[in-house]
Amino acid sequence: MFNKLKLLQFFVLTTIFSALGAVAMNSEFVNAQNSSEKKQNPDLVRQLNFLIPPSGAVTYVVLPPGEKITGRLGLPAAQLVDPPAELAQEVAVMVPAKLKDPKGKVILSEPPVPPNAIIYEFISSTRYRGNGHTIFVTTARMSPAAAKLKYSFGKPDKLADGTEVGITVACESLASDSLEDDSCVEGSPTPNRVVFMRGNLIVTVASDLPIEQVKALAKNASLK
């Protein structure tokens, strides 16, 4: 099972990592691979509960108190509304670098995405730290072609306000006979995750806090 999990994790992380500094990844190999996958297995369900920038690959910038958080190209950035002060002693944000043309001029509009490109793109990631805990609130989006595919955010659940979410926890915390391909994260410092859609954006709230506390925080995650 873990071989399959690692393969899916590698596919998603590779796709997203390639999109960190660019609008889209439209590799012919990936598109051909996706086309082949759909022909071989049209019911393939992609696991999308690893939507957090890989540690070491990005830099978070600490924000002054009250600083507004905005995603790339001015898009909404998910963040916690009135986070508990003890868990937000430091707030930092990662926004993918602005796109530039070959002459170094900032590109203000996005180039068109190829119709069949399977892309998962970061918009922003906000990191909260306090009392020895870390919380990530990350915003990402799918390309139109990716949105048409079947995908899973983890074990189906609901927040207190009725929002449908997918949740994952640390694989190490589950009994081996209860593991599911999309129910746990292996070897992560923030394995307890709640993932849900807001319009065409994917919001991920991840932490080392207990999953019930992460769900309570996710209820107060808002796009601003």
C-alpha positions in Angstrom: 0.0 0.0 0.0 2.8 2.4 0.9 4.4 2.0 -2.5 1.2 3.1 -4.1 1.0 6.0 -1.6 4.5 7.1 -2.3 3.9 7.0 -6.0 0.8 9.2 -5.8 2.6 11.5 -3.4 5.6 11.8 -5.8 3.3 12.6 -8.7 1.4 15.4 -6.9 4.5 16.9 -5.3 6.4 16.9 -8.6 3.5 18.5 -10.4 3.1 21.2 -7.8 6.8 21.8 -7.3 7.2 22.4 -11.0 4.4 25.0 -10.8 5.9 27.0 -7.9 7.7 29.5 -10.0 5.6 29.2 -13.1 2.0 29.6 -14.1 1.6 26.0 -15.3 3.4 22.8 -16.0 2.5 21.5 -19.4 5.2 18.8 -19.8 4.4 16.5 -22.8 5.5 13.6 -20.7 3.0 14.3 -17.9 0.2 15.0 -20.3 0.9 11.8 -22.2 1.1 9.9 -19.0 -2.2 11.3 -17.8 -3.8 10.4 -21.2 -2.4 6.9 -20.9 -3.7 6.6 -17.3 -7.2 7.6 -18.4 -7.3 5.2 -21.2 -6.1 2.3 -19.0 -8.2 3.3 -16.0 -10.8 5.9 -16.6 -11.9 5.5 -12.9 -8.5 6.4 -11.5 -8.9 8.5 -8.4 -6.0 10.9 -7.7 -5.1 11.5 -4.1 -4.7 15.2 -3.5 -4.0 15.5 0.2 -0.4 16.6 -0.2 -1.1 20.2 -1.2 1.6 21.9 0.9 4.8 23.3 -0.5 7.6 20.8 0.2 9.8 22.0 3.1 13.2 23.3 2.0 11.9 24.2 -1.5 10.3 27.5 -0.5 10.9 30.5 1.8 8.3 31.9 4.1 8.5 35.6 4.9 7.5 36.7 8.5 4.7 39.3 8.4 4.3 42.3 10.6 1.2 42.2 12.8 -1.9 43.1 10.7 -0.2 42.8 7.4 -2.6 41.8 4.6 -2.0 38.4 2.9 -2.6 38.3 -0.8 -2.0 35.3 -3.2 -0.1 35.4 -6.4 -1.4 37.7 -9.1 -3.8 39.2 -6.5 -5.8 36.0 -6.1 -7.5 35.3 -2.7 -5.3 33.6 -0.1 -6.8 31.3 2.5 -6.0 32.3 6.1 -7.3 31.8 9.6 -9.9 34.3 10.9 -8.9 35.5 14.4 -6.5 32.6 15.0 -5.8 31.8 18.7 -3.1 34.2 19.8 -1.1 31.4 21.4 -1.0 29.6 18.0 -0.2 32.7 16.0 2.8 34.1 17.8 4.5 34.2 14.3 2.7 34.5 11.0 4.6 34.0 7.7 3.6 33.6 4.1 4.9 32.0 1.0 3.7 33.4 -2.4 5.2 32.0 -5.6 7.5 34.4 -7.3 6.1 36.9 -9.8 6.4 35.7 -13.4 8.9 37.6 -15.6 9.5 37.6 -19.3 13.0 36.9 -20.8 13.9 40.6 -20.4 13.0 40.6 -16.7 9.7 42.5 -17.0 7.0 41.3 -14.6 4.1 39.6 -16.4 0.8 40.9 -15.1 -1.5 38.4 -16.9 -1.3 34.7 -17.1 -0.4 32.9 -20.4 -3.2 30.5 -21.5 -3.1 27.0 -20.0 -3.2 24.2 -22.6 -6.7 22.6 -22.6 -5.5 19.1 -21.5 -2.8 20.2 -19.0 -3.2 18.5 -15.6 -1.9 21.3 -13.3 -2.1 21.9 -9.5 -0.8 25.4 -8.8 0.1 27.1 -5.5 -1.5 30.5 -4.9 -0.2 31.0 -1.4 0.7 29.3 1.9 0.4 30.9 5.3 2.3 29.5 8.2 1.3 30.0 11.9 3.6 29.1 14.7 3.0 29.2 18.5 3.3 27.1 21.7 5.6 24.7 19.8 3.0 24.0 17.1 2.8 24.8 13.4 -0.2 25.3 11.2 -0.2 25.7 7.4 -3.1 27.2 5.5 -2.4 26.7 1.8 -4.4 27.8 -1.2 -4.0 26.0 -4.6 -6.1 25.5 -7.7 -6.6 22.9 -10.4 -6.5 23.5 -14.1 -9.9 23.0 -15.8 -8.7 19.6 -17.1 -7.5 18.5 -13.7 -10.9 19.5 -12.2 -12.7 17.1 -14.5 -10.8 14.1 -13.1 -11.8 12.1 -10.1 -9.8 13.0 -7.0 -9.7 12.4 -3.3 -8.7 14.7 -0.5 -8.6 11.9 2.1 -11.2 10.3 4.3 -14.6 12.0 3.8 -15.8 14.1 6.7 -17.7 17.3 7.5 -16.9 20.4 9.5 -19.3 21.8 12.1 -20.8 24.1 9.5 -21.5 21.3 7.1 -18.5 21.8 4.7 -17.5 18.6 3.1 -13.8 17.9 3.6 -11.2 15.2 3.3 -9.0 14.4 6.3 -5.7 12.7 6.8 -3.7 11.8 9.9 -0.3 10.3 10.6 0.0 6.7 9.4 1.9 6.0 12.5 -1.1 6.8 14.6 -3.3 4.2 12.9 -3.5 0.5 13.4 -2.0 -1.3 10.3 -5.3 -3.1 9.6 -7.2 0.2 9.4 -4.9 2.0 6.9 -6.4 3.3 3.7 -4.6 4.6 0.7 -5.9 8.1 1.2 -6.4 8.2 5.0 -2.9 8.9 6.3 0.3 10.8 5.7 3.6 9.1 6.3 6.6 10.8 8.0 5.3 14.4 8.0 5.7 16.9 10.9 2.2 18.2 10.0 0.2 15.1 9.1 -3.2 16.0 10.5 -4.9 17.7 7.5 -8.2 19.0 6.4 -8.7 19.7 2.7 -11.8 21.3 1.0 -12.9 23.3 -2.0 -13.8 27.0 -2.0 -15.1 27.7 -5.5 -12.3 26.5 -7.8 -9.6 26.8 -5.1 -8.3 24.1 -2.8 -7.7 25.0 0.8 -5.5 22.8 3.0 -5.2 23.3 6.7 -2.3 21.1 8.1 -0.8 20.9 11.6 0.7 18.7 14.3 -2.3 19.6 16.4 -4.9 16.9 17.0 -7.2 16.4 14.0 -10.3 17.6 15.8 -8.5 20.9 16.6 -7.4 21.2 13.0 -11.0 20.7 11.9 -12.1 23.5 14.3 -9.4 25.8 12.8 -10.4 24.9 9.3 -14.0 26.1 9.9 -12.4 29.5 10.5 -10.3 29.5 7.3 -11.4 32.2 4.9 -10.3 33.4 1.5 -9.4 37.1 1.6 
